[in-house]
Amino acid sequence: MSSPMPDGTVVWGKTGSDPGYRSGVFASRDLGVRAVYAVGTTAPPASGPPPVAQRLALAVFAR
């Protein structure tokens, strides 16, 4: 999947979830920047990444 950042940068990656667990891996197109997350959850899966993953992506990929 691709996901655009606020500055227009596009990152590529994959997310997944099981009850109580969500994870994802994302990278810039040239693989120069990468981020991986795995979080425990207590709520049913919602649409979109968990808020902590969104904050991580902005910190890592936003320029």
C-alpha positions as a Markdown table, in Angstrom:
| # | Residue | x | y | z |
|---|---|---|---|---|
| 1 | Met | 0.0 | 0.0 | 0.0 |
| 2 | Ser | 1.1 | 3.6 | -0.5 |
| 3 | Ser | 0.4 | 6.4 | 1.9 |
| 4 | Pro | 1.1 | 10.1 | 1.2 |
| 5 | Met | 2.6 | 12.2 | 4.0 |
| 6 | Pro | 1.5 | 15.8 | 4.5 |
| 7 | Asp | 4.6 | 17.1 | 2.6 |
| 8 | Gly | 3.8 | 15.0 | -0.5 |
| 9 | Thr | 6.3 | 12.2 | 0.2 |
| 10 | Val | 4.8 | 8.8 | -0.5 |
| 11 | Val | 5.8 | 5.9 | 1.7 |
| 12 | Trp | 5.2 | 2.2 | 0.8 |
| 13 | Gly | 4.4 | -0.6 | 3.2 |
| 14 | Lys | 2.1 | -3.2 | 4.7 |
| 15 | Thr | 0.0 | -3.4 | 7.9 |
| 16 | Gly | -1.6 | -6.3 | 9.7 |
| 17 | Ser | -3.6 | -7.1 | 12.8 |
| 18 | Asp | -4.9 | -9.9 | 15.0 |
| 19 | Pro | -7.0 | -9.5 | 18.0 |
| 20 | Gly | -4.9 | -7.6 | 20.5 |
| 21 | Tyr | -2.1 | -6.8 | 18.1 |
| 22 | Arg | -1.4 | -4.5 | 15.2 |
| 23 | Ser | 1.8 | -4.0 | 13.2 |
| 24 | Gly | 3.2 | -2.4 | 10.1 |
| 25 | Val | 6.3 | -1.7 | 8.1 |
| 26 | Phe | 6.9 | 1.3 | 5.8 |
| 27 | Ala | 9.7 | 2.6 | 3.7 |
| 28 | Ser | 10.6 | 5.5 | 1.4 |
| 29 | Arg | 10.7 | 4.5 | -2.3 |
| 30 | Asp | 14.5 | 4.4 | -2.2 |
| 31 | Leu | 14.5 | 2.4 | 1.1 |
| 32 | Gly | 16.7 | 5.1 | 2.6 |
| 33 | Val | 14.1 | 5.6 | 5.4 |
| 34 | Arg | 12.3 | 2.7 | 7.1 |
| 35 | Ala | 9.9 | 2.4 | 10.0 |
| 36 | Val | 8.4 | -0.7 | 11.7 |
| 37 | Tyr | 5.8 | -0.7 | 14.5 |
| 38 | Ala | 4.1 | -3.4 | 16.6 |
| 39 | Val | 1.5 | -2.3 | 19.2 |
| 40 | Gly | -0.7 | -4.2 | 21.6 |
| 41 | Thr | -4.4 | -3.1 | 21.5 |
| 42 | Thr | -7.4 | -3.6 | 23.7 |
| 43 | Ala | -10.0 | -2.3 | 21.3 |
| 44 | Pro | -11.4 | -4.0 | 18.2 |
| 45 | Pro | -9.5 | -3.1 | 14.9 |
| 46 | Ala | -10.5 | 0.3 | 13.6 |
| 47 | Ser | -10.0 | 1.5 | 10.0 |
| 48 | Gly | -6.6 | 3.0 | 9.4 |
| 49 | Pro | -3.4 | 2.8 | 11.4 |
| 50 | Pro | -3.4 | 3.3 | 15.2 |
| 51 | Pro | -2.7 | 6.8 | 16.4 |
| 52 | Val | 0.8 | 5.8 | 17.6 |
| 53 | Ala | 1.7 | 4.6 | 14.1 |
| 54 | Gln | 0.5 | 7.9 | 12.6 |
| 55 | Arg | 2.7 | 9.8 | 15.0 |
| 56 | Leu | 5.7 | 7.5 | 14.2 |
| 57 | Ala | 5.2 | 8.0 | 10.4 |
| 58 | Leu | 5.1 | 11.8 | 10.7 |
| 59 | Ala | 8.2 | 11.8 | 12.9 |
| 60 | Val | 10.2 | 9.5 | 10.6 |
| 61 | Phe | 9.0 | 10.5 | 7.1 |
| 62 | Ala | 7.9 | 14.1 | 7.3 |
| 63 | Arg | 10.5 | 16.5 | 6.0 |
